[in-house]
């Protein structure tokens, strides 16, 4: 098989940033047990890039990767900041 190049993948994806995110997401999916859409005995990253270049992967839906605890802390901080600004406005 011929080598896979970034230029091959960029024919399917708008920019390098999006390509990196698509490839990383696809690698995670493959490692969790998803079946590859192409047959290859390469590493997961090479398989992901080959799938993207072949047009078999058009977009990987991003999941919320932040734990619920971090989201809760951020919302608490925002509410504390809002409360502090209200107190400062009253003074």
C-alpha positions as CSV (number, residue, x, y, z in Angstrom):
1,X,0.0,0.0,0.0
2,X,1.2,3.5,-0.7
3,X,2.0,5.9,2.1
4,X,-0.8,8.1,3.4
5,X,-0.1,11.9,3.3
6,X,-1.6,14.9,4.9
7,X,-2.4,16.3,1.5
8,X,-4.5,13.2,0.7
9,X,-6.5,13.8,3.9
10,X,-6.8,17.6,3.2
11,X,-8.7,16.8,0.0
12,X,-11.5,15.6,2.3
13,X,-11.2,18.0,5.3
14,X,-11.1,21.8,5.3
15,X,-8.0,22.4,7.3
16,X,-5.3,20.7,9.3
17,X,-6.8,21.6,12.7
18,X,-10.1,19.8,11.8
19,X,-8.1,16.9,10.4
20,X,-6.2,16.4,13.7
21,X,-9.4,16.5,15.7
22,X,-11.1,14.0,13.3
23,X,-8.1,11.7,13.3
24,X,-7.8,11.8,17.1
25,X,-11.5,11.1,17.6
26,X,-11.4,8.3,15.2
27,X,-8.4,6.7,16.8
28,X,-10.2,6.8,20.2
29,X,-13.2,5.1,18.6
30,X,-11.1,2.4,17.1
31,X,-9.3,1.8,20.4
32,X,-12.7,1.4,22.1
33,X,-13.7,-1.3,19.7
34,X,-15.2,0.3,16.6
35,X,-14.5,-1.7,13.4
36,X,-12.3,0.0,10.8
37,X,-14.0,0.8,7.5
38,X,-10.9,-0.3,5.6
39,X,-8.8,-3.4,5.9
40,X,-5.3,-2.6,7.1
41,X,-2.7,-4.0,9.5
42,X,-1.4,-0.6,10.4
43,X,-1.5,1.3,13.6
44,X,-4.8,3.0,14.6
45,X,-3.6,6.4,13.6
46,X,-2.7,5.3,10.1
47,X,-6.0,3.5,9.7
48,X,-7.9,6.6,10.8
49,X,-5.9,8.8,8.3
50,X,-6.5,6.2,5.5
51,X,-10.3,6.2,6.3
52,X,-10.4,10.0,6.2
53,X,-8.4,10.2,2.9
54,X,-10.7,7.5,1.4
55,X,-13.7,9.7,2.3
56,X,-15.2,7.0,4.6
57,X,-15.1,9.3,7.7
58,X,-16.8,12.6,7.2
59,X,-17.0,13.9,10.6
60,X,-16.7,12.5,14.1
61,X,-19.2,13.9,16.6
62,X,-17.4,15.4,19.5
63,X,-18.6,14.3,22.9
64,X,-18.5,16.4,26.0
65,X,-15.1,15.4,27.3
66,X,-15.2,17.5,30.4
67,X,-16.3,15.8,33.6
68,X,-19.5,16.9,35.3
69,X,-17.5,18.1,38.3
70,X,-15.6,20.6,36.3
71,X,-18.7,21.9,34.7
72,X,-20.3,22.3,38.1
73,X,-17.3,24.1,39.5
74,X,-17.3,26.5,36.5
75,X,-21.0,27.3,37.0
76,X,-20.5,27.9,40.7
77,X,-17.6,30.3,40.0
78,X,-19.7,32.2,37.4
79,X,-22.5,32.6,39.9
80,X,-20.0,33.7,42.7
81,X,-18.5,36.2,40.3
82,X,-21.9,37.5,39.3
83,X,-22.8,37.9,43.0
84,X,-19.6,39.7,43.8
85,X,-20.2,42.2,40.9
86,X,-23.7,42.9,42.2
87,X,-22.3,43.6,45.7
88,X,-19.7,45.9,44.2
89,X,-22.4,47.7,42.2
90,X,-24.5,48.4,45.3
91,X,-21.5,50.0,47.2
